[in-house]
Amino acid sequence: MTEPTAPVKPYYAHHIFFCLNERTNGEASCAQHNAQASFDRCKQQVRAAGLAGAGQVRVNKAGCLDRCAGGPVAVVYPEGVWYSYVDEHDIDEIVESHLKNGKVVERLVTPAHLGR
């Protein structure tokens, strides 16, 4: 019989991935919707709020996350909450509400049926 293991504490409390994929074949992609600027804004806001680092928040770039129809998109783990955002105000709200206070921004949640 094996002993139960203690739950492992995640290295980051929240990990947000921004799709920065750029398609060159004419198909829609997150990069066409200012995804890089939104990534940069999120990283800046997380740092300014003192949320960056181990035990807190990590902001990462990602390639295609295969949710192009909802783009631009970002996903927050460990919750697995997908966001579609439009501008820096949306990013600021995600940082303040979700990453800082643990409250999902319902109005920005990507509809479950949207894929590629």
Secondary structure, DSSP 8 states (H G I E B T S, - for coil): ----------SSSEEEEEE----SSS---GGGGTHHHHHHHHHHHHHHTT-BSTTSEEEEEES--S-GGG-SEEEEETTTEEEE--SHHHHHHIIIIIIIT----GGGB--TT---
